[in-house]
């Protein structure tokens, strides 16, 4: 026979209600707690989760919607989410989707069908405003990771892409650069618009000229950065290049080195993300580091606060600051 909560209570010499409180995370007497734990281990007791869900009116499961499970940036994000959920007695259920065949809003059914207690959408893609508004209107806890399509009254967690680029421009200015080129990202990525806006804002605030020939677009790949740098070299006058992600920065550096230029003697190159290889290439890449694990933790805690209906401030968009990492790919141009 499968052991029941009554069996645990009998062996621990306590009441069924006390065992129930312990299983639901409510503190009990230390001696009683030890007796319950010992009884659970000896009986190999496993709670009836279906019955527990009926009593608590919760599934204790959170749906994590990921658009590309192979994206290496997602690993620390998902680790951070998992740590917070596990510490609070929740399990994560992962779902992947193909955006050419499905929409993010399709997964709202998981909430309406009471399969999960909340959803965290993990994606770097640029979102459609109508989809975000539909997710905002759902009468269930939803947190977006990344782009909010300008809908500020939905719970969102992201890195502060705007200030990250602003910090790079100001850093290059401090070490003597006045002519700074920029390699932008693809339009279908949510961060692109914020990073490009950061470049424009910082350049204007410092009174620096923005030559249209010094601005190129890439697909954020190594090849994209290489191609963009090749195009930039057709113009002259700039002394530094901000690549809006590290992959394109590495491609830009390869292009410069193949053309016989020395980094940072001839050109300073900086990136954004701080991917693992950034510190191991030559010269090591100056960049801004995204706090991916912390972002995942923040998103999970944000969602649990929503589920528990805890008081929260009116700002529903939480932006974490990136960290400037200075290495050898940047120096004074003189």
N, C-alpha and C positions, 0 to 999 in steps of 0.2 A: 504494500500500500504506500502511496505517496504521502510523506509526512505533511501535516497541516500546521497552521498557526497554533491550533490547540495543543498539538503534540509538543511544539517548541515551548509553549507556556507551561505545560505540565512538567517537562524535563528541567526547565529553568526555575521551577517553583515560584512562578509569578502568574499574573493574570493575562488573559488574551489581549485585553485593552492595552496593557503595558507593552507587550510585544509589538502590537500594532503601532503604538506611538513611536517606539524605537525604529521600526521599519520605515516610518514616514519622516524620520529625521528629527523627531522631537527628543530633546535630552531626557534621560532617565537616570536614576541612581547608578553610580559607578559600579557598585557590586552587582546590581541587577543587570547592567549592560554587559558585564563580563560573563555572567551566567547565560544570558540570551545568546551571545556570540558563540559560546562553547556549545550550547544546545543546537544551534543552527549548523555548526561544523560537524557535530557528531551525528545528527540526523540527516545531513546533506539536504537541508531544507532550501527550497527555491520558492520565492513568493509567486502567487498566481497573479500575473501582471494584468490579465483581463479583469479580474475581480477588483484589483487595486485601481485600475483606471475608472471603473464604474463608481467606486467610492470617492475618488479624488476628482472626478470629472476632468481628468487629464490623461493624455497618452504618455507623457514624459518623454516624448520624442520630438525632435526638431528636424524639419526638412531643410537640407542644404542643396540649393540649386546651382550647379556649376556648368558653365557653358563649354569649358574645354578642360577636362580632367588632366590632360597631358601638359598643361601650362605649368612650367616649373615654379612660377611665382606663387602658384596656389598652395604649394605644400606648406610653407610656414603660416599662411593664412588659415588653412584648414587645421593645422596643429593648434593654433591659438584658439580657434573656435572650439575644438574638441576638448581642450584643457578646461575651459570655463564650463562647458556643458557637463562634463564628467564630474567636476567638483560640485555641481549643483544637482546631481542626480538625474540628468537628462542624457539621452542617447541621440546620436546624430544619424540620420538616414540620408544618404547621398543620392542625388538624381542628376543625370547629365542630359543635355538636350542639344539638338542641332537647330541652330537659328534659321536655317533655310527651310525647315519643315515644321517647326513649332515656335510658339511665342512664350515668353516668360509668364505671361498671364495664364497660360494653360495650367500651370502648376497650382494656381489658387484653389483648384478643386480639392487638393489635398487638405486644405483647411475646411472647406465647406463639408467635405465628407468625414471630417474629424479624424483623419489619419495621423495628423501631427498637430502640435500645439502652436507652432509658429514656423515662419519661413525666413531663411537668410539667402538672398540672391547674391552669388559671387560671380561677377563678370567685369571685365574691363571695357566691354563694348559700349558704344554710344547708344543710349536708349531712346525709344520713341516716347514722346510726351504723353500721348494718349494711353500707352501701356502703363506708364508710371502713375498716371492719374487713376487708372482702374485699380492698380495695386494699393494706392493710397485709400481708396474708398472701401476696400475690403474690411469687414468688421472683425478682423483678426490681426494679431501681431505680425508685421512684416518689416524686415530691415533690408535695405539695399546696400550692397558693397559696390562702390564706384559711382558712376554717373547717375544723377537724379533728374536729368533732362530739364533742369530749371524749376522743378516742382519742389519748393523748399519745405513744404509741410508734410514730408514723408521721412521716416527715420532712415538716415543714410550715414555710412561711414566710408571715409576715403582718406588718402594722403592729401596734403595741401599742395597740389600740383602747381598752382599759381605762385605761391611763396617760394617753392623749391627753385624755380627758374629765376625768380627775382633775386634770390640769394646768390645764384651762380653769376648773374650779371654784375651784382654789386661786388662780389669777390674779385672777378676779373678787373673791374674798375679800380679796386683798391690796389691791385698789384701793377697797375699802369696801363691797362688796355683801354683804348678809346674807340676801336673799330672792331666790332664783334659781329660775326656771322652766326646764322641760326639754321639748324636742320630740324624742321618740324616733323610731326608724325602724321599717320594716316587719319582721314576724316571719320572713319568708322570706329575709332577708339575714343572713349569719353574724355580721357585726360588731355588729348591733343589741344582742344580749344582753351583749356585752362593754362597749359604750359605756354602756348603761343601768346595768350593774353598777358602772361607774366613777363615774357620777353619784351613785348611792346611797351608795357607799363614801366618796366625798369629802365629801358633805354630812354623813354621820354622823360622820366623823372630826373635822370642824370644829364639830360641835354645832349644825348649821343645821337648821331645821325644813323638812320636806318636805310641803307641802300637796298632797294628791291632786289638787286642782283646778289645780295649777300644772304638771301633767305631762300631755302630750298625745302622740298618735301621728300620724305622717305617713307617706306613701309615698315620702318623700325627693325629691319633685318640688317645683317652685316652687309649684304649686297646693296641694300637700299642706301646705307650710309656711304658706302664706297662710291656709288653712282652720284649721290648728291654732292660729295666732296669733289668729284671730278668736274661737276658742273660749276661749283663755286670757284674752282681754280681758274676758270675762264675769266673771272673778274680779279681785280687786284685791290689792295689797300687794307684789307682786314688782317688783324694779327691774332685773333682768337676765334674759335668755333665752339658754339654750344650745340651739342647733339641732344635732342630731347629724350633719348634713351641710350643706355650703354651699348646695346647691339649696334646701333648706327654709329656711335662714337668709335667703336672698334673698327668698323668698316672704313670710316673716314681716316683713321690713323693709318690703316694699311695702304690706302690710296696715297696719302702724303708721303709715306716712307718709300713706296714704289717710285714716286716721282723724284726721289732724292732729297726730300725735305727732312729736317731734323725736328723732332718734337721733344721739348718745347722751344728750342732755340729759334726756329723759323715760325712756328705756329703753336699756340696753346690749344689743347682740345679737352673739353670737359663733357661729362655725360649725366645721366639721371637713372637711378635704380640701385647701383652698387651690386651688380651681379657677382657671383663668386669669382669669375675669371678677371674681374676688373683690377684686382690687386696683384695678379700674377703676370700680366702682359708687360711688355717693355716699350715705353715707360709706363709705370703703373698709373691707372686712370684716376684723375680727380673727378668726383661725382657727388651726387646727393643720395643718401641711403633712405630707402623706404622702410618703415618699421612694420613689415608685413605681419609678423606674429602678434604684435601689439594691436594691429588693426583688426585681426581676427578675434582677439580677446575682447576688444571694445565692441565689435558687432554682436558677439554672443551675449555679453552682459547687457547691452542695449536692448536686445530682444527679450531677455529674461525679465528685465525691469518692466517692459511693456506687458508681458504675460502676467506679472504679479501686480500690475497697475500701480507701480510706485510713482510718486510725484516726480516729474521731470521738468526741466526748464523749457522755455518756448523754442529754443534752438534745436531743431531736429536733425541738423546736419553737423556731424562731428568730423572735423578735419584734423588729422594728426600731422605734426611737423616733421618734415624730412631733415636729415642731419648732413651737413656739409662734410665731406671726406676729402681732405687735401692730400694729393699724392704728387707724382713727378711729371704728369703730362701738362702742367701749367706753370708758367713763370713770368717774370717781368719781361716785356717785349724789348727792352733796351739793352 
